[in-house]
Structures are given as structure tokens and as C-alpha cells.
């Protein structure tokens, strides 16, 4: 087993190689020098989405949402709190389906908010509906095999 992971920087999108044992040491990006884990979700557009989904060796939990959606706005603080609890074993990202309609269509997002968990570039689980931070964390951990 390879003891290092590829992690995409949430700030500059550079792919970093980090030894698995150093994940908990708050590693910095080799390119922009910012922390690879900010304890907050990363907002992705269509051009950044593919890189983060495919190149991260840790599971990526995506919140598909829209600014006009009341349940989405209610869940946003819980999703942010979950980021602090799930990192560095997961990367949490947000996709605004209003601004990124092609991504919403590509993944067949029919209701928002919808959480989708990706591993090695493929969707492995999906959960529609708003959840609290503890439920998000519990669900994400239960999907990780």
C-alpha cells in the first residue's frame, strides 16, 4: 500500500502528495503554502469540480445546493461544522446548482440539498434532504468502506 495520498489544495487546486501519517499535522500546500484543510467546505465551480473529485485520494462529500433554497441555507452551517469534524479523512465541497446547472444535470440532482459522496472519481452514495452536523458526519462515516 502506498503510504502517501494525493490531495487537491482548496485554495489553488494544486495536487499535493502527503504521507498518510502526516494528515493530522495540518499539512500545507507545496504551491501556495496555505493549509490543505481549512475546516470549512470549498465552493467549487464546474472547472474545479472535476479536479477535486478525481484527483483527491480521500472521499469527497459534495453538498449540491442553491441560494434560493431555504433548507439549503438552513443546512449550510451544519455542513460547515461537519467539515471541521470530518477533515482530514474527507474533503467537503459545495456546488451551487443555480450557477452550475450543467453539474446538477450531469449528476441528476432532482432535489436540493443533496449530499453525494465520491471516491476515486465515482459517486458511491447519495442522500437527499437537509441534515444536522451530527447526521452528516454519521452518514459520511457509514458510507466509507
N, C-alpha and C positions, 0 to 999 in steps of 0.2 A: 504494500500500500504506500502511495506517495504521501509523505508527511507534510506537504505544503498545499495550500489552496490558492486558487485564483479568485481575487476579489476586485470588483469594479468600484473605483472611487466614486462616492456620491456627489463629489464636487466637480471633478474634471473628467470623469469617465475613463481614466487610465486603468488598465488591468494590472493589478499588483499580485505578486506571488508572496504569500505569507505562510510561514511554518505554522502548522496546526497548533502547536504548543504555545505560540505567541498570540493567538486570537484574543485571549483575555487581557493582554497587556496594552490595549488601546493603540494598535499599530497606526502609523501614519502612511499616507500615500507617498510613494517614491518620486512622483512627479510634482504635485502641488504642495506636499508636506502637511496637508490637513488630515485630521483623523478619518480613518476609514469607516468608523462607526460613530455617528453623531447622536445616537439616542433619539432620533426622530425620523419619520418617514421621508423619503426622497420623492419629489414630484418629477415624474417622467413624461416627456412628450414622445411622439412616435419615433423620432430618430434615435433617442437614447434608450427606448424601451428594449429593443432587440439586443443591444449590447449587454444590458443588465440581466436580462432573462437568460441569455445563452452563455455568457462568459463568467458569471458568478458560480463558484463551486458550492456555495451554500444555498439552501432553498430561498426563493424569493416570494414573499407574500404581497400580493397586489390588491389594493383597495380600488375598485372601479367605482367612481362617484361622479357627481355633478353638483355645481354650486347652487342650483335651484332646488335641490333635493333636501327636504327637511331631515329625514332620517340620516342622510349622509353627513349633514352638518352636525347632527347630534352625536354621531359615531366618531367624528374626527378626533376629538380629544382622547377617546378611548383607544383609537388606533395609534395615536402618538404615544400614549402611555405604554401600549403593548410593545412598541418599538424598543423602548428602554428595557423592557423585560425579556424580549426575545433575542436581541443582539448579544453576542456576535454569531449565534448559531443560525440566525435567519437575517435576511435583508428585507425591510419593509418599504414598499413604494406605493405611490398613489398615481392613478391615471384619471384625469378629468375627461369623462366620456363626452362631454359637451364640446370641448376643444379638440379631442382626439377621437372623432366619430369612427374613423377607419379601424382603430384598435377595438373599440366596442363592438363593431360589426364583425371583425375578424374572429373574435372570441365568443360571439353570440351572446353578448351581455343583454339580457332582456329586462332585468330589474336591477335597481341600484338602491343601496350599496350592495355590491357583490365582492366577496373575497375569493381570490383564486391563488392557489399555491403552485409554484413552478419549481421543478427540479431538473437540472441538466437541459434546460430549454423547453421542457414539456410541461403542460398543465397536468397536475396529479390529483388535485382536489379543488372543489368549489363549494362555497357556502353563501347563499343569498341572504340578505336581511341584516339589519343593524344589530350589533352585539356590544357588550361591555368589554372592557380591557381583559378581565379575567377569563371571559368566554373566548375571546380572540386567542389569547395565549394557550388556553387549554385545547382549543380546536387545532391550532397550528401544530402544537407538540404532538397531538394524537395522530396527525397525518404523516409525520416524519417517521419513515421506516428505516 
